[in-house]
Amino acid sequence: MTSGSVYGHAAAILTVLIWGTTFISTKVLLAEFQPVELLFFRFVLGYLALWAACPRRLKLTRRRQELYFAAAGLCGVTLYFLLENIALTYTQASNVGVLVAVSPIGMALLAQRFLDGERLRPTFFAGLAAAMAGVILLAYNGAAVLKLNPLGDLLALLAALAWSFYSILTRRMAAFGYGTIQSTRRIFFYGLLFMLPALPLSHARLGLERLAQPVYLLNLLYLGLGASALCFVTWGIAMGRLGAVKTSVYIYLVPVVTMAASAFFLREQITPLSLGGMGLTLAGLAISQFRPAGQLAHRSG
């Protein structure tokens, strides 16, 4: 394992550790903020933080590249988060968690069509199956009947598809050679731009007086600076170092982190079934990353 891949794995792990705990902050903030409203404030904060971290303007070498940034903002910010949040109003959170977690499947299939050098091995599919089984156990945690809502579950699947396209786009954009912070900031800009039409439809309001309460201010800072500004940068680093397929498998760790965080912060009980789900998820991640020693020397990119 090269130093670059170690750096990529570390960036992916840090990302999922933060993303796996964001549900706590989101749950607190939704008591005062509407989903679209919260999403807008979160990414405005992240956008400003990225400007502060790197105030240099990104100059594109080709005008056509602007389309990639716009598409990434639309898929990875606007569509993904809006579809996921709206899905939660129609169906159970456990359903959304399972369905959104299928994004690596769509991403792996899209990679075969749009990316070079990311061949899928039998171990990837074996790990994929184990991880998906683990995610299902974690999400339903013993529910005997799978309750589906056609509209809500369709929206969750569309959110997973949107994230798959975002992963493919960012992998292609890594070849442009631009700085990760500047690229992420431009993606945020387009995500916010495409989000604007949804604000009046959701009756959003400025209402900054709500942030006078420390609990709301601190949680919004965590989402904006941590889950948005920092994590989108670290996820982009992981994508560039590891590739789209290998990085996306880390998404399966998010339910594991969520379960551990809920036990610690919300005192939710960890059952034998949830422990089994955690074990399957971790095993699936390890299996999907496995590559025989003889193939390591022949890896292409």
C-alpha positions as CSV (number, residue, x, y, z in Angstrom):
1,M,0.0,0.0,0.0
2,T,1.5,3.3,-1.1
3,S,1.6,6.5,1.0
4,G,-0.9,8.0,-1.4
5,S,-3.4,5.2,-0.8
6,V,-2.9,5.4,2.9
7,Y,-3.7,9.1,2.8
8,G,-6.8,8.3,0.7
9,H,-8.1,5.6,3.1
10,A,-7.5,8.0,6.1
11,A,-9.5,10.8,4.3
12,A,-12.3,8.4,3.6
13,I,-12.5,7.1,7.2
14,L,-12.5,10.7,8.5
15,T,-15.3,11.6,6.2
16,V,-17.6,8.7,7.1
17,L,-16.9,9.2,10.8
18,I,-18.3,12.8,10.5
19,W,-21.1,11.9,8.1
20,G,-22.2,9.0,10.4
21,T,-22.8,11.5,13.2
22,T,-24.6,14.3,11.3
23,F,-28.0,12.8,12.0
24,I,-27.8,14.0,15.6
25,S,-27.2,17.6,14.6
26,T,-29.8,17.4,11.8
27,K,-32.4,16.0,14.2
28,V,-31.8,18.9,16.6
29,L,-31.9,21.5,13.9
30,L,-35.1,20.2,12.2
31,A,-37.0,21.3,15.3
32,E,-36.5,24.9,14.2
33,F,-35.4,24.7,10.5
34,Q,-37.2,23.2,7.5
35,P,-35.2,20.7,5.5
36,V,-34.5,22.9,2.5
37,E,-33.9,25.9,4.7
38,L,-31.4,23.9,6.8
39,L,-29.7,22.6,3.7
40,F,-29.2,26.1,2.3
41,F,-27.8,27.6,5.5
42,R,-25.5,24.6,5.8
43,F,-23.9,24.9,2.4
44,V,-23.7,28.7,2.5
45,L,-21.6,28.3,5.7
46,G,-19.5,25.6,4.0
47,Y,-19.0,27.8,0.9
48,L,-17.8,30.8,3.0
49,A,-15.5,28.5,5.0
50,L,-13.9,27.2,1.8
51,W,-13.4,30.8,0.6
52,A,-11.7,31.6,3.9
53,A,-9.5,28.6,3.6
54,C,-8.4,29.3,0.0
55,P,-9.4,32.9,-1.2
56,R,-7.8,32.4,-4.6
57,R,-10.3,32.3,-7.5
58,L,-10.4,29.2,-9.6
59,K,-9.5,29.9,-13.3
60,L,-10.6,27.1,-15.6
61,T,-8.3,26.1,-18.5
62,R,-11.3,25.1,-20.7
63,R,-14.8,26.6,-20.6
64,R,-16.4,23.2,-21.1
65,Q,-15.1,22.2,-17.7
66,E,-17.7,24.5,-16.2
67,L,-20.4,22.0,-17.2
68,Y,-18.7,19.3,-14.9
69,F,-18.8,21.6,-11.9
70,A,-22.4,22.6,-12.6
71,A,-23.4,18.9,-12.9
72,A,-21.5,17.9,-9.8
73,G,-23.3,20.7,-7.8
74,L,-26.6,19.6,-9.1
75,C,-26.1,15.9,-8.4
76,G,-24.0,15.9,-5.2
77,V,-25.5,18.9,-3.4
78,T,-28.9,19.9,-4.6
79,L,-30.5,16.6,-5.8
80,Y,-28.9,14.2,-3.4
81,F,-29.7,16.1,-0.2
82,L,-33.1,17.4,-1.3
83,L,-34.2,13.9,-2.5
84,E,-33.0,12.3,0.7
85,N,-34.7,14.9,2.9
86,I,-38.0,14.8,1.0
87,A,-37.9,11.0,1.0
88,L,-37.8,11.1,4.8
89,T,-41.1,12.8,4.9
90,Y,-42.8,10.0,3.0
91,T,-41.1,6.8,4.3
92,Q,-39.3,5.4,7.2
93,A,-35.7,6.6,7.9
94,S,-34.6,3.0,7.9
95,N,-35.9,2.5,4.4
96,V,-34.0,5.6,3.2
97,G,-30.9,4.5,4.9
98,V,-30.9,1.2,3.2
99,L,-31.9,2.5,-0.3
100,V,-29.4,5.4,-0.3
101,A,-26.7,2.9,0.7
102,V,-27.0,1.2,-2.7
103,S,-25.2,4.1,-4.3
104,P,-21.9,2.2,-4.6
105,I,-23.7,-0.4,-6.7
106,G,-24.8,2.3,-9.2
107,M,-21.5,4.0,-9.0
108,A,-19.6,0.8,-9.7
109,L,-21.8,0.1,-12.8
110,L,-21.4,3.7,-14.0
111,A,-17.6,3.4,-13.5
112,Q,-17.6,0.6,-16.0
113,R,-19.2,2.9,-18.6
114,F,-17.6,6.2,-17.9
115,L,-14.2,5.5,-16.2
116,D,-11.1,3.6,-17.2
117,G,-9.0,1.2,-15.1
118,E,-11.6,0.4,-12.4
119,R,-12.3,-3.3,-13.2
120,L,-14.7,-5.1,-10.8
121,R,-13.3,-8.3,-9.3
122,P,-15.3,-11.2,-7.8
123,T,-14.1,-10.1,-4.3
124,F,-15.8,-6.7,-4.9
125,F,-19.1,-8.3,-5.5
126,A,-18.7,-10.7,-2.5
127,G,-17.9,-7.7,-0.3
128,L,-20.7,-5.8,-1.8
129,A,-23.2,-8.6,-0.9
130,A,-21.9,-8.9,2.7
131,A,-21.9,-5.1,3.2
132,M,-25.4,-4.7,1.9
133,A,-26.6,-7.5,4.2
134,G,-25.0,-5.7,7.1
135,V,-26.6,-2.4,6.1
136,I,-30.0,-4.0,6.0
137,L,-29.6,-5.6,9.4
138,L,-28.5,-2.2,10.9
139,A,-31.3,-0.3,9.3
140,Y,-34.2,-2.6,10.2
141,N,-32.7,-4.1,13.3
142,G,-35.0,-7.0,13.6
143,A,-38.1,-5.7,11.8
144,A,-39.9,-8.7,10.5
145,V,-41.9,-6.8,7.8
146,L,-40.3,-4.5,5.2
147,K,-42.7,-1.5,5.0
148,L,-42.4,0.3,1.8
149,N,-43.8,3.6,0.6
150,P,-43.5,3.7,-3.3
151,L,-43.0,7.5,-3.5
152,G,-40.6,7.8,-0.6
153,D,-38.5,4.8,-1.6
154,L,-38.3,5.9,-5.2
155,L,-37.0,9.3,-4.0
156,A,-34.4,7.5,-1.9
157,L,-33.2,5.4,-4.8
158,L,-33.0,8.6,-7.0
159,A,-30.9,10.2,-4.2
160,A,-28.5,7.2,-4.4
161,L,-28.4,7.5,-8.2
162,A,-27.6,11.2,-7.9
163,W,-24.7,10.5,-5.5
164,S,-23.4,7.8,-7.9
165,F,-23.3,10.4,-10.7
166,Y,-21.6,12.8,-8.4
167,S,-18.9,10.3,-7.6
168,I,-18.3,9.7,-11.3
169,L,-18.1,13.4,-12.1
170,T,-15.6,14.2,-9.3
171,R,-13.4,11.3,-10.4
172,R,-13.3,12.7,-13.9
173,M,-12.8,16.2,-12.6
174,A,-9.7,15.1,-10.6
175,A,-7.9,14.9,-14.0
176,F,-8.4,18.7,-14.4
177,G,-5.6,19.2,-11.9
178,Y,-7.3,21.9,-9.8
179,G,-7.0,22.3,-6.1
180,T,-9.5,20.2,-4.0
181,I,-10.7,23.2,-2.0
182,Q,-11.3,25.4,-5.0
183,S,-13.0,22.7,-6.9
184,T,-15.3,21.8,-3.9
185,R,-16.2,25.5,-3.5
186,R,-17.2,25.8,-7.1
187,I,-19.4,22.7,-6.7
188,F,-21.0,24.2,-3.6
189,F,-21.7,27.4,-5.6
190,Y,-23.7,25.5,-8.2
191,G,-25.4,23.4,-5.6
192,L,-26.6,26.6,-3.9
193,L,-27.6,28.1,-7.2
194,F,-29.8,25.1,-8.1
195,M,-31.2,25.1,-4.6
196,L,-32.6,28.7,-4.9
197,P,-35.8,27.8,-6.7
198,A,-36.8,25.4,-3.9
199,L,-36.5,28.0,-1.1
200,P,-39.7,30.0,-1.9
201,L,-41.6,26.8,-2.5
202,S,-40.7,25.6,1.0
203,H,-41.6,29.0,2.6
204,A,-38.1,29.3,3.9
205,R,-37.2,32.4,6.0
206,L,-33.9,34.0,7.0
207,G,-34.7,33.8,10.8
208,L,-31.1,34.2,11.9
209,E,-32.3,35.0,15.5
210,R,-32.7,31.2,15.9
211,L,-28.9,31.0,15.9
212,A,-28.8,33.0,19.1
213,Q,-29.4,29.7,20.8
214,P,-26.0,27.9,21.2
215,V,-27.5,24.5,20.6
216,Y,-28.6,25.5,17.1
217,L,-25.5,27.6,16.3
218,L,-23.1,24.8,17.3
219,N,-25.0,22.1,15.4
220,L,-25.2,24.3,12.3
221,L,-21.4,25.0,12.5
222,Y,-20.8,21.2,12.7
223,L,-22.9,20.5,9.6
224,G,-21.6,23.5,7.6
225,L,-17.9,23.4,8.5
226,G,-17.5,19.7,9.3
227,A,-20.0,17.7,7.3
228,S,-20.0,20.0,4.3
229,A,-16.8,22.1,3.9
230,L,-14.3,19.6,5.4
231,C,-15.9,16.3,4.4
232,F,-16.5,17.2,0.7
233,V,-12.8,18.1,0.5
234,T,-11.6,14.9,2.2
235,W,-14.1,12.8,0.1
236,G,-12.6,14.4,-3.0
237,I,-9.1,13.6,-1.8
238,A,-10.1,10.0,-1.2
239,M,-11.7,9.8,-4.7
240,G,-8.5,11.1,-6.3
241,R,-6.2,8.7,-4.3
242,L,-8.3,5.5,-4.3
243,G,-10.6,5.8,-7.2
244,A,-14.4,6.0,-7.4
245,V,-15.3,2.4,-6.8
246,K,-13.0,1.7,-3.8
247,T,-13.9,5.0,-2.1
248,S,-17.6,4.6,-2.5
249,V,-17.5,1.3,-0.5
250,Y,-16.7,3.3,2.6
251,I,-20.3,4.6,2.5
252,Y,-21.2,1.3,4.1
253,L,-19.4,2.4,7.2
254,V,-21.8,5.3,7.8
255,P,-24.6,3.1,9.3
256,V,-22.0,1.6,11.6
257,V,-20.9,5.0,12.9
258,T,-24.5,6.0,13.2
259,M,-25.4,3.1,15.4
260,A,-22.4,3.7,17.7
261,A,-23.2,7.4,17.9
262,S,-26.8,6.8,18.7
263,A,-25.8,4.5,21.5
264,F,-23.4,7.0,23.0
265,F,-25.4,10.3,22.5
266,L,-29.0,9.0,22.5
267,R,-28.5,6.0,24.8
268,E,-30.1,3.7,22.2
269,Q,-29.7,0.0,22.9
270,I,-27.2,-2.0,20.8
271,T,-28.8,-5.4,20.1
272,P,-27.2,-8.7,18.9
273,L,-28.8,-8.1,15.5
274,S,-27.2,-4.6,15.2
275,L,-23.8,-6.0,16.2
276,G,-24.2,-8.7,13.5
277,G,-25.0,-6.0,11.0
278,M,-21.9,-4.0,12.0
279,G,-19.7,-7.1,11.6
280,L,-21.1,-7.9,8.2
281,T,-20.6,-4.3,7.1
282,L,-16.9,-4.2,8.2
283,A,-16.3,-7.7,6.7
284,G,-17.8,-6.6,3.4
285,L,-15.6,-3.5,3.4
286,A,-12.5,-5.6,4.0
287,I,-13.4,-8.2,1.3
288,S,-14.2,-5.6,-1.3
289,Q,-10.8,-4.0,-0.8
290,F,-8.9,-7.3,-1.1
291,R,-6.6,-7.8,-4.0
292,P,-4.3,-10.8,-4.5
293,A,-0.7,-9.9,-4.0
294,G,0.1,-10.9,-7.6
295,Q,-2.3,-8.2,-8.9
296,L,-0.9,-5.3,-6.9
297,A,2.1,-4.8,-9.2
298,H,-0.2,-4.7,-12.2
299,R,-2.6,-2.1,-11.0
300,S,-3.4,0.6,-13.5
301,G,-4.1,4.0,-11.9
